[in-house]
Amino acid sequence: MSEPHRRMSASSRPAPVALSIAGSDSSGGAGIQADLKTFAALGVHGATALTAVTAQNPTGIRAIHVIPPEIVSAQLEAVFDALDVRAVKLGMLAQAATVDIVADSLSRHRPAFVVLDPVMLATSGARLLTEDGIAALVSRLLPLVDCLTPNLAEAATLLGTTPATSEAAMAEQGRALLALGPRAVLMKGGHAPLPEAIDILVTPEGTQHFATPWVETRHLHGTGCTLSAAVAASVAQGASLADAVARAKAYLTAAIGGPEVRPDP
């Protein structure tokens, strides 16, 4: 969509721009497709840089084609050269070379907000980021990130430990991840054996918990992508990080048929 055709707000001003750097999901439930749907639903213009093409559906990944790093770089430069990017969402990066390209681009262009969903392993077991890619992500990307949004397995992988099973352990791992460089960590508790679905936002100032009752549903494919994209969209519109997390969790919870989010007082 060209610049003149960007979605206009009620005041006839162009919608703020959010950039998704991620892989494609052929079934439309996760990745770039989920990000663009979320951006559009929340009134943000979505730009993209595709890192991989996957053949997948909610039951698993059948094939992956990694986009050459020079093509990823060209996409990023084309977007940053033409658009006022207010927020960047990072998803599947696939390999160390792509992580390096993305880190170089973010270092040059310094977007105001970057959220990283550290996609490393699909639910089906397919590897979505190589081992050297994980190392590059920790060393090169985490210091450039404003909010890291790992699920419990991803947090454990980044820390070389076992997944948290309590709110206290989630907060402790969030603080350990904070020490690796990101300015905030949103620990996602969707797989935690807790009475409620609890996410914990960890910042240098402390922690904030966001809770909802569990929702009985099978439609969970792409929820991590959607949550981080919704955070990026809300920040692009001017929300604080805590408000963006509350809005994102409310949006995701409603999307899977759940009740209203209850943040800490």
Order of alpha helices (4+ residues) and beta strands (2+ residues): beta-alpha-beta-beta-alpha-beta-alpha-beta-alpha-beta-alpha-alpha-beta-beta-beta-alpha-alpha-beta
